[in-house]
């Protein structure tokens, strides 16, 4: 009964498909300019990603690291597989979650949205 209701509901949702141009774009290797733009677009003063490096690092040293990163990223795309050393940051790997308290009254809901950083 539940399965049939779920299937019926899912059949009402239109599925989006990629345009041929979008598909081609997603299937090509990353180019240097694209990677540089991505690095400079990172927002500063945010938590680092799985590599532990802040956006400020990529802003400051983008020209130094871009060619090596481009090589690594494109190799991953070509092989369609991540090296074992890169798997640590993905969802199936163990992780550590830390709660960070924001300034203000801990009993006040959504206080982090009201704080002025």
DAWOPE-V363899 format. One record per helix or strand of 2 or more residues. SS is the DSSP state (H for helix, E for strand). FROM is the first residue (numbers start at 1). LEN is the number of residues. If there is no record, write none. Layout:
# DAWOPE-V363899
SS,FROM,LEN ; SS,FROM,LEN
This chain:
# DAWOPE-V363899
H,2,10 ; H,20,8 ; H,32,10 ; H,55,25 ; H,84,6 ; H,111,4
